[in-house]
Amino acid sequence: MCVPHFSEKVAELRFVDSYTDTDGQYSLGRDSETSDYYLSIPVSNRLVDYEEYYRLSRDLFGVFLQDRSKALGFADRCRARECDDLLILQPGADRGEPR
């Protein structure tokens, strides 16, 4: 029987969610590599489901934690691709569509 070898050292997750709104379909959190704050939305292309991460200032992150309606409004703008200048990771050629 072939058993895969897994390293005992567990890789740290880069994007660490602090809050997830399942109804609004977005998450707020922090990038462990850069310490930037973000809002993420789920997207899907023909092969995979993944998240797009949009950079936030510390102040805006705090506002979104306190006022979920403002966070949802921003998430909707991200889904409409109005905030692509804030993407932390640039999408590939087969960019996903918001779910």
NORDA-V177628 format. One record per run of one state. SS is the DSSP state (~ for helix, > for strand, _ for the rest). FROM is the first residue (numbers start at 1). LEN is the number of residues. If there is no record, write none. Layout:
SS/FROM/LEN + SS/FROM/LEN
//
This chain:
_/1/14 + >/15/7 + _/22/4 + >/26/6 + _/32/5 + >/37/8 + _/45/4 + >/49/8 + _/57/1 + ~/58/9 + _/67/1 + ~/68/12 + _/80/4 + ~/84/3 + >/87/1 + _/88/9 + >/97/2 + _/99/1
//
